[in-house]
């Protein structure tokens, strides 16, 4: 078992860099209504793990790139992720009133402004990516990859199937298919963007993608376990919602012990996929261990 300490030390410093960059990127012009900017800032700068932007930056560094060059991509990913959280929390979707330790955006600002804040963050993410990555051809590819990860066959499609899965008995492969898109797609694109802005070759991009696939599914299994046994103060959201809504989760399908075993197996596979990077993969190895340790 690898230590989570290196990742935690890295994250403590780099989260502050990400937050400062996100704050700068929300200094919008006077045509943006102040209340809209406030709602965007409220959700985007709420205390969070910043796991996806950290994946962008760690992948960039593992490929020999500079963190500063990957920062626009990291911020774009966090904007897309936050948009998805705002929309997922709405009464028409998961109906959650707490997110990242504070009232959900629609509770604080009303449903209409919350929807628009999410829309604005999604659009702004692509402006940040297109304007912050060079050369233009690379920016275009990054925009394409992020759009695919956030689109109808990935993040959005996974959410649709997740909503439809409520009250329906689902087999393990179907549950994995949902979360491969709803959760895993954003993990994978975060890593790929970090690799792309660092001009990684095809073999490194493939290795990062494999790592992201395994890590994303393990993250979701641990998230399901936390929904069973976690506490509101630690999670920043209300536990037990999945059971209340009748959703099929990995613990409900496999049991707690088997879910923990499966998560550990996936983390091991994720770590093995990083062999190509040698010592440069140390922080990604530590991050994987952190994902697993979240349920202990």
N, C-alpha and C positions, 0 to 999 in steps of 0.2 A: 504493500500500500504506500502510495506517495503522499507527501505532506501537502496540505492545503495552504500552508503558511506563505509560500512564495506568491501564489495567486492573490491572497488576501492583502499582502503588502503592496503588490503592484496595483491592485484595484483601488486601494485607499488613495493613492496618489493620482491615478489616471482618471478615476471618476470625477475628480475636481476639474481636470482639464476638459473632460467631455461636458460637464455641466456649464463651465464658463463659455465654451464654444456654443452650446445650445442657447444660452442666454444672449450671446452676441447675435446669433442668427435670428432671434426674435425681436431685434430692434428694427421693426418694420416702418415703412413710411407712413405719412399722415393719412393716406387713404385707407389704411387698415383701421376699422373701428376699434377704439380703445377697449371696449368690452370683449371683443373677439380676441384681441391679443392677450388680454388678461386670462381668458378661459384657456387659450392655447398654452400660455406660460404655466398656469395652475396645474395642468395635467402633465406637461412635458418636463417641468422642473420639479415635480413631486419626488420625494425620496424613493429611489428604486435601485435595483442591483446594477443596472446598466450592462447587463450581461451581453446583449447583442452588440452594442458598440465596442465593448471590450474584446469580443471575438474578432471584430474587424481589425482592431489595432494589433491584437496578438498574432493574428494570421499574417498581417503585413510584416511584423517584426520577424516572425518565423521564416519568412521568405526573403529576409535581408533588406526589407524596405524601411523607410522612415515613418515614424508614427504621425508626424505632422502632415505628411502627404495623404495619409489614410483618414485623417480626422473628418473631412467633409462627408465621406462615405459612412463613417461611424455615426455621425449626427443624422444623416438621412435615414439610416436604418432605425434609429431610436424614434424619429418622428413617425415613421410608418408603424412601428410597434405601438406607440402611444395612441395614434389614431385608432388602431384596432381595439385597444383596451377601452377607449371612450365608447366606441360603438358596441362592443361586446357587453358593456355594463348596462346598456339601455334597457328599459322595461320590456321592449319588444324582443329582446334577445335574452341575455342571461339574467337580467334584472338584479344587478348587484349595486348596493348603495355605499360600498366602501372599497376604495382602491388605493394602494400604496399608503395606507395608514390615514387616509383622509376621505371625506365624502366624495363619491364619484362625481364626475364632471356634470352629469345631468341633475344630480341632487343639488349641487352648488349653483348651477347657472340655468337650469331648466333644459328640457329635452331639445328644443329647437337650437339653442346656442351650442349645446354639446355636440349635436350632429354637425353643425357648421364648423366648430372648432376642429373636429376630427377631419372633416373634408379639407380644411385649410392646411392642417399638418401634412396630410397626404400629398397635396399639391406642392406645398413648400419643400417637402423632402426631395422632389425631383428637380426643383429649381436649385437647391443646395448642391445636389449631386452633379447636375449639368454644369453649374457655374464653378464648382470647386475642384473638379478632376480634370487633369490635362494629360495628353492632348485631347482634342475634341472627339476623336474616334474612340478613345478609351472611355470618355465620359458617356458616349452613346451606348457602348456595350454595358457599362455599369447600370445605366438607366434601364436598359432592356432586361437585364438579369433581375434587378429589383422589382420591376413591373411584373415580371413573370411570377416571382416569389409571392407577391402581394395580390395576385390576380385570381381569376375564376377557377383555375385548375390547381391552385395551391392554397394560400391563406384564406381567401374568401370561400372557395369551394369547400375547404375543410370545415369552416365555421357553419356553412349550410348543412353539411352532413352531420355535424355535431348536434345542431339543433334538432334535426330529424331523428337522431338516435335516441332522444329522450323517450323513455317508456318503451323502447324497443330492444329486445334481446339481440345483442350483437356478438358475433364470434370474434376471437382474438385478432385474426387478420384484418377484419373490417375496422376494428377499433384502432389498430396500428395504422391503417390506411388513412383514417381521419386525422390522426395526430402527426403523421408524416407530412401532411399538408398544413394543418392548422398551426402546429408548433415547429415542426422540423424544417419547413421551407425557409423560415426566417433565420434559423440557425445556419443552415447551409449557405444562404446567400450572403450572410454576414462574413463568413469565412472566405467565400469566393471573392467578394469585393476586396477584402484585405489582400488576398493573393493577386488579384488583377491589378490593383494600383501599384503593387510592388513588382509587377512584370514576372510573376511566377510562371514556370513552364507547365505544360499539360500534366506532367506526372505529379507535380506538387498540388495543382488545382484538384486533381482527382483524389489525392490523399486527404486534402482538406475537406472535400465533399463527403468522403466516406466517414471521416471523423464527425462531421456535422450531422450526418444521418443518424449515427449511433448515439451521439450526445443528445440530440433533440428528442429522440424517443425516450432515452433514460430520464431526461429532464421532466417529460410529461408523466412518466410513471411515478417519479418522486413527488411531483406536484399533486398527483392523485392521492398518494399516501399522506401527504401533508393535509389534504382536504379531509381525510379521515381522522387524523390525530393531531393536527397542528392547532396553534392558538392564534387568536386574532391579532394580538400585539406583535407576535413574531412574523406573521404572514402579511400583515397590512391589508388583509381582506377577510371576509367572514368564512370560516371553515364550515364544512358540512353542506354546502350549497348543492353539490352534485347529488348527494343522497336525497335531499329535500325535493329536488326536481326530478328524481327518478332516473338519472342518467347512469348509463353503464360506464364504469371506470375500470382501470386495471385491478385494483384491489377487490372490487365487486366481482370481477370476472375470474381472476386468478387466485384471490386470497392475498392477505398481507405478506406472508412469508415468501410466497412464490413471486410476488411483485418485487420485493426487495432483491431476491436472487436474480431476477431478470434484469433489473436496473444495474446491478453489479456486473453482470455478464456483458451488458451493452457498454458500460464504461470501460471495461477491460478491452473490448474490441475497438472502441474509439481510440484508446491509448496506443494500442498496437499499430493502428493505421498511421501513426506519426513517426514511425521508425525512419522514414526517408529524411526527416529534418534533423536527426541527431540531437545535439545539445540545444539547438534553437527551439526545440519543442517543449522545453521544460515547463514553461508557464502554461501552455495548453494542457500538458499532462496534469499539472496541479489544478487547473480550472475544472477538468473532468472529475477529479477527486472531490472537489468542492461541490459539484452538482450532486454527487452521490451522498455526500455527508449531510446535505440539507435535511435528511429525514432522521437524523440521529441526535 
